[in-house]
Amino acid sequence: MCTLLRDRPPRARRALVLALLAIVTGCAAAPGAKPTPPPEHVPVLFVHGTDDTPGAFFAMVDAFEQAGWPKEHLYAVRLHPNNGQLPIEVMAYQVRRAAEGLRKRTGAERVDVVAFSQGALSTRYWMQELGGQPRVRRFVSVSGPHHGTRAANLRADPALVQMRPDSAFLRELNRRENPFGDTEVFSFWSPLDSTVVPADSSRLSGVTERTFFVPAHQLMLSAPAVISATVEVLAQAPRQ
């Protein structure tokens, strides 16, 4: 090969070198070379609140798909009944069943959970009281009434009674100092929320917290800033 190059004029030698480089580069990308695999996305379970349906997460689920999550890794559970007529503990069993189904279908050891309003309390009860915490990698609470809401005084449905400030249910749920173990927890809420009253009832001690000046409770699930932040935190690499 050295003789082949030496016997040619400079321009011809340069062309031959470029041709050889192209052949080598082509061989490196030949069939049999494994492409870089796409990043693995942890399955996400979406849990709605009182008087809601899985459709409340339409915009958010679409954003996760656009960010690369496979459709089969995204599941919005339909809780029944959705109007607060049964206690939150009953909803928590439905969350558990949905989470285990998602794990089984995807083969995942742990899932991420995005829960809105009462759904955040149902998720917490599953995690804290039904042994679900080891199954959850990250938990994003969106406008969860963790310390109750005075708006719940307007209704007498069992789940709404449990969401009243200082209810026996909430006292029990909030009694532990570190209820989430190694699960990474985020609380997203709006100071302008008129459904969770006071709005800072959505705060949780010891978790990552973000506020968004969204003018209404239900708009938290369609607000671009909230959606972007949710996708961002669930796309982060695991903590070392």
C-alpha positions in Angstrom: 0.0 0.0 0.0 2.9 2.3 0.8 4.3 1.7 -2.7 0.9 2.4 -4.2 0.8 5.8 -2.5 4.4 6.7 -3.2 4.1 6.1 -7.0 1.2 8.5 -7.4 1.2 12.3 -7.7 0.2 14.3 -4.6 -3.4 15.0 -5.7 -3.9 11.3 -6.6 -2.4 10.2 -3.2 -4.8 12.5 -1.3 -7.8 11.2 -3.2 -6.7 7.6 -2.5 -6.3 8.3 1.2 -9.8 9.8 1.4 -11.2 6.8 -0.4 -9.5 4.4 2.0 -10.8 6.4 4.9 -14.3 6.1 3.5 -14.0 2.4 3.2 -12.8 2.1 6.8 -15.6 4.3 8.1 -18.1 2.3 6.1 -16.8 -0.9 7.6 -17.2 0.5 11.1 -20.9 1.1 10.5 -21.4 -2.2 8.6 -24.2 -4.6 9.6 -23.3 -6.4 12.7 -22.2 -3.3 14.5 -24.8 -2.6 17.3 -26.4 0.9 17.2 -26.4 2.9 20.5 -29.6 1.9 22.2 -32.2 4.6 23.1 -32.3 5.6 26.8 -34.6 3.4 28.9 -37.7 5.1 30.2 -39.3 4.0 33.4 -43.0 3.3 33.1 -45.3 6.1 34.3 -48.6 5.6 36.1 -51.0 8.6 36.1 -53.6 8.8 38.9 -56.5 11.3 38.6 -58.4 13.0 41.4 -62.0 13.5 42.5 -64.6 13.9 39.7 -61.8 13.4 37.1 -61.1 10.7 34.5 -57.9 9.5 32.8 -58.6 12.0 30.1 -57.4 14.7 32.5 -53.8 13.6 31.6 -54.3 13.8 27.9 -51.8 16.7 27.3 -49.3 15.3 29.8 -49.3 11.8 28.3 -48.9 13.2 24.8 -45.9 15.2 26.1 -44.3 12.0 27.4 -44.8 10.3 24.1 -43.2 13.2 22.3 -40.3 12.9 24.7 -39.7 9.3 23.7 -41.7 7.2 26.2 -43.3 4.1 24.5 -47.1 4.1 24.7 -47.1 0.9 26.6 -45.0 2.5 29.3 -47.7 5.2 30.0 -50.9 4.3 31.8 -53.6 6.5 33.2 -55.7 4.5 35.7 -59.5 4.9 35.8 -60.5 5.0 39.5 -64.1 4.0 40.3 -66.2 5.6 41.6 -64.4 8.9 40.9 -66.8 11.1 42.9 -65.5 10.6 46.4 -68.3 8.2 47.5 -65.8 5.6 48.7 -62.9 6.2 51.1 -59.4 7.0 49.8 -58.2 3.6 51.1 -60.4 1.9 48.5 -58.9 4.0 45.8 -55.4 3.1 47.0 -56.1 -0.6 46.3 -57.0 0.4 42.8 -53.8 2.3 42.4 -51.9 -0.7 43.7 -53.6 -3.0 41.1 -52.9 -0.6 38.3 -49.2 -0.2 39.3 -48.7 -4.0 39.5 -50.3 -4.4 36.2 -48.0 -1.8 34.6 -45.0 -3.4 36.2 -46.0 -6.9 34.9 -46.7 -5.6 31.3 -43.4 -3.8 31.0 -41.2 -6.0 33.1 -40.1 -3.0 35.2 -39.0 -3.4 38.8 -40.2 0.1 39.7 -42.5 2.7 38.2 -42.9 6.4 38.4 -46.2 7.9 39.5 -47.7 11.3 38.6 -50.8 11.9 40.8 -53.2 14.8 40.8 -55.3 16.2 43.7 -57.0 13.3 45.6 -55.0 10.9 43.5 -51.9 12.0 45.4 -53.4 10.9 48.6 -54.5 7.6 47.1 -51.0 7.1 45.9 -49.5 7.9 49.2 -51.8 5.5 51.0 -50.7 2.7 48.7 -47.0 3.6 49.1 -47.1 4.1 52.9 -49.7 1.7 54.1 -50.0 -1.0 51.5 -46.3 -1.6 50.9 -46.1 0.2 47.5 -43.1 2.5 48.3 -40.4 0.0 47.1 -42.2 -0.2 43.8 -42.0 3.6 43.1 -38.8 5.2 41.8 -40.2 8.8 41.6 -43.5 10.3 42.7 -44.7 13.6 41.4 -47.6 15.1 43.4 -49.5 17.7 41.4 -51.7 19.9 43.7 -52.2 17.2 46.3 -54.2 18.3 49.4 -51.7 16.7 51.7 -52.8 18.7 54.7 -56.4 19.0 53.7 -58.6 21.6 52.0 -61.4 23.7 53.4 -63.2 23.2 50.1 -63.9 19.6 51.2 -66.2 21.0 53.9 -68.7 21.6 51.1 -69.4 17.9 50.6 -70.1 14.9 52.8 -68.8 12.2 50.6 -66.4 9.8 52.5 -63.3 10.7 50.6 -64.0 14.5 50.9 -64.5 14.1 54.6 -61.0 12.5 54.7 -59.6 15.5 52.8 -60.8 18.1 55.4 -58.0 19.8 57.3 -56.9 17.9 60.4 -59.0 14.8 59.5 -58.1 11.5 61.2 -57.1 10.1 57.9 -54.6 12.9 57.2 -53.2 12.9 60.7 -52.4 9.2 60.3 -51.0 9.7 56.7 -48.7 12.5 57.9 -47.5 11.0 61.1 -44.3 9.5 59.8 -41.1 11.6 59.6 -39.7 9.8 56.5 -42.6 8.0 54.8 -41.1 7.7 51.3 -37.9 5.8 51.9 -35.6 6.0 48.8 -38.4 7.2 46.5 -37.7 10.6 45.0 -40.7 12.8 45.7 -41.7 16.1 44.0 -44.5 18.4 45.0 -45.8 20.8 42.3 -48.5 23.3 43.3 -49.9 26.7 42.6 -50.2 29.5 45.2 -53.3 30.6 43.2 -55.2 27.3 43.8 -58.7 27.9 44.9 -59.6 24.2 45.3 -56.8 23.3 47.6 -57.4 25.8 50.4 -55.0 27.0 51.7 -52.9 26.4 48.6 -49.8 25.5 50.6 -51.6 22.5 51.9 -49.9 20.8 48.9 -46.5 21.2 50.5 -44.7 18.1 51.7 -41.8 18.2 54.2 -38.4 16.9 52.9 -39.3 16.7 49.2 -38.4 18.7 46.1 -40.9 21.4 45.7 -41.9 23.7 42.8 -44.6 26.4 42.6 -46.3 27.4 39.4 -48.5 30.4 39.1 -51.3 28.6 37.4 -54.7 30.3 38.0 -56.9 27.3 38.6 -56.6 23.8 40.1 -57.6 21.8 37.1 -55.3 23.8 34.8 -52.2 22.4 36.5 -52.5 19.3 34.3 -52.5 21.3 31.0 -50.1 24.1 31.9 -47.0 23.8 29.7 -44.6 24.7 32.5 -46.0 22.0 34.8 -45.9 19.4 32.0 -42.4 20.3 31.0 -41.2 20.1 34.6 -42.9 16.7 35.1 -41.3 15.2 32.0 -37.9 16.7 33.0 -37.8 15.2 36.5 -38.9 11.8 35.3 -36.3 11.9 32.5 -33.4 12.6 34.8 -30.7 9.9 35.3 -30.9 8.0 38.6 -29.2 9.6 41.5 -25.8 8.1 42.4 
